[in-house]
Structure formats: structure tokens, C-alpha cells
């Protein structure tokens, strides 16, 4: 697992890995000792399979809050823009 995490960190830091062709990426995965299941998931961009392999689950939340009664969202948005400007 640590080799996979280390490799993903390298991909985040190094553009040549992020945008590498699959053969070059495969070579780098092998050189870094990443196991075959993780290689398969990384080469295919399969985040779900990689999460399963690592035994983790990404947390994806989206909280929606209803507006307060009587609040005009358009006017509230205009005020926020004016405050930033």
C-alpha cells in the first residue's frame, strides 16, 4: 500500500508522470514496486477499483441548505459580488 501512495504522491508532484503515455507510466509503476492490481487501476484511471484495493473509500459530500424564507437569492448574490469588488 505504501508503494501505491508514494507513487500517487509522485504523480501529483511530477507532470511528466501525470501526463505520461501508458507504456512509460507502466514502466514507472514497475520501477516503484506498485503491485499489479494497483497498476491495473491506475493505468485505467479506475478510482473505485483503486479504493477497493487500498481498502479505503473517498468521501464525497454535497450539503445543500435551503434559503431562509423571504431571502431573495439574486439580491443576496449581488451584495456578495459588490462586497468582493
Secondary structure, DSSP 8 states (H G I E B T S, - for coil): -HHHHHHHHHHHH-HHHHT--HHHHHHHHHHTT--HHHHHHHHHT-HHHHHHHHT-------------TT--HHHHHHHHHHHH-
